[in-house]
Amino acid sequence: MAWSKESGLGTCVQTPGIIFTENDAVIPDVVWITNERLAQGLDEAGHLIVAPELIIEIASPGKSSGDRDRQSKRKLYSIYGVQEYWIGDWQLQNMEVYRRENAQLCLQETLYKEDCLTSPLLPNFSLPLVQIFTP
């Protein structure tokens, strides 16, 4: 959120409702969306109706939750044009980074507590993961 405020390029929103279609609606943990996309992408109730550039999910304990994030949600986000998708796992203390390639969100890297997260979507953004994974 601090990077978004400083850069002025977009907005970071926690637990927004995203309605892609009547049958495809989700509530991710965090999204980042450019100001231009946000201006055209809200319905009357304040739900996003366009894909944000970045979606972040925090995996809940249990295999089914992780599988849903890595398979079902990743497929849905690929279909609707999300550019990056990050999945943070508290138990493993890692962050999986998926980026769009050939209309698919593909795993680019898995970062750990000692690594630093950057993104081509977010100029000059840098986050040491120790800040996230240290209680």
Secondary structure, DSSP 8 states (H G I E B T S, - for coil): -HHHHHH-SEEEEES--EESSSS-EE--SEEEEEHHHHHHSB-TTS-B-S--SEEEEEE-SSHHHHHIIIIIIHHHHHHTT-SEEEEEETTTTEEEEEEEETTEEEEEEEEETTSEE--TTSTT--EETHHHH--
